[in-house]
Amino acid sequence: MQNRLSWAIALTIASSAAWAQQGDGTDVGVSAHVLKPRLVDATPERIAALKVADGYAVSVFARDLKNARILAVASNGDTYVSRREQGDVVLLKDADRDGVADGPALTVLNRPGAHGLALHDNTLYVATAKEVFAAPVKADGTLGPATMLMGDLPDTGQHPNRTLRVGPDEMLYISVGSTCNACNEANPESATLLRASLDGASRTIFATGLRNTIGFDWHPQTGQLWGLDHGIDYLGDDVQAEELNLIERGKRYGWPHVYGDGGINPQSTPPGEITKEQWKALSAPMVMGYTAHAAPMQMQFYTGSAFPKDARGDAFATMRGSWNRKPASGYEVVRIHYDQGRPQRIEPFVTGFLTADDAHFGRPVGLAQTPDGALLFSDDTNGIIYRVTATKAGKADKRGNAMRAPSSAMIEQAKKGVGVPLTLERSEVGAKTGLTVTSTSFAPDAAIPVRHSEYADGVSPALSWTAVERAKSYVIIMEDPDAKPITPFVHWVAWNIPANVTSLPEGLQEQERLTLPEGVLQGATSRGSPGYFGPRPPVGDPPHHYHFQVLALDTMLDLPPGSDRDAVLTAAKGHVLASGRLVGTYAQSVKPPK
């Protein structure tokens, strides 16, 4: 994935031409459609005409639910449904286990824009556009008082439908879609997958460049995380394909400048004078594509025993359908066939919601597995929840519903860079000293002003250091050794600061390449974002110590923008001429509003 050309040289050469990227001579013709099939009633005749894969049957579990979106099913079969337009979560029961909901839905929570749902340890987690709530589940399936865990998810825009799941590592994963079709986001948490503790106290960016990954799940054998991302609109009827991605910590997935397996978006312009080819080299290509504009929604690996044996370990996903293709695509449920943890093909599973006269009677959204091994999926237009069961007797896997994704894959990714010494104590630096670091913002071992914290302005402080003879570049690494559970927490990584630059002003841009000072590269913090990330210790903690560490090197580093602290230190080994540090403290005593 990494392009190993000399990044230091390539970015410098590119910068002179990059100023003209907005007027670089691009001229690409695009033919696009806006097609919205009219909605018709879901009559018994239309439902009976639905096509389902051989060996399966589809029936109605519940109806008259209006805007039924995301589904979550408890171990006793209680089914929770979010309704974004109604701003609530409703409960359906099937006590007699006849495959049909017993009666009308019961409202158990009211929250404007309620959408994402996840059940874990007798708790229902609910995501709205900007909040995450947790509510205890009572014995009768109703909910106790909901507690807000987060209230500061990014502003929404085009994709307000947050989804969430609890991973095998007992962490909460939250999908945050982009605010736009294709743009450089101002908030680094937009167009990402976030990873948070179950109490919401800590939160990091797990992966970036994901336009709108509503559906994601962990493979039950490998524990790897897979997700379906929405493609960019207005590139044509058949561009771009919906993406199936293997989502791993710290990786980016192309959006908004690169898509699919390497397609270039002709409209967009990367920040910091990075070229699109360089952005492509920094991005992970999709593993598999599906019909453009099908609009993937909820995704579920099948772990039950009621379907034929070959279904276990395959994934199913709803495709709601887009307005940006002719003929219309989506309006279906698909099956993603896996073999030994790798996807092989994607094929239709339930179809027929599009009628011959350019109408539709259902757009699948929610998807969940029931304790008896059936699949439920919701339609958010006519408000129906459908149930899929197997009809081929005697071919089921008798191992029961015990398949649970192992936690090792996610835990190993989370361990990277944790539990290591501070930069100046590491062998890569070699105990070199002789460099003095100062700041006009705070004195050594004194409190860092609140404006430099993430509780306030979050701007980087002004820094200066003494010049070092023979230095070709400088590196800055800021770390907090008092943070938990990520210790030390990396707050800033910057390198290839030119030798003639021995001070930086307050408030540097938070992007991977700076144009002033020219060509300085910045890497990923422990938060997962580029550039400076200010102090944000838990409210009430004793003062944390923030180490601003500067290295003088006898070389420029051949690393791509976005590299992490460990990559920078590995490349710097043997090239450190001198080092120094400035330590400041920060504590937050007042809890800010969520």
Secondary structure by P-SEA (a helix, b strand, c coil): ccccccaaaaaaaaccccccccccbbbbbbbbbbcccccccccaaaaaaccccccbbbbbcccccccccbbbbccccbbbbbbccccbbbbbbccccccccccccccccccccccbbbbcccbbbbbcccbbbbbbbcccccccccccccccccccccccbbbbbbccccbbbbbbbbcccccccccccccbbbbbcccccccccccccccccccccccccccccccccccccccccccccccccccccccccccccccccccccccccccccccaaaaaaacccccccccccccccccccccccccccccccbbbbbbccccccccccccbbbbbbbcccccccccccccccccccccccbbbccccccccbbbbbbbcccbbbbbbbbccccccccccccbbbbaaaaaaaaacccccccccccccccccccbbbbbccccccccccccccccccccccbbbbbbbccccbbbbbbbbccccccccccccccccccccccccccccccccccccccbbbbbbccccccccccccccccccbbbbbbbbbbbcccccccccccaaaaaaaaccccccccbbbbbbbbcccccc
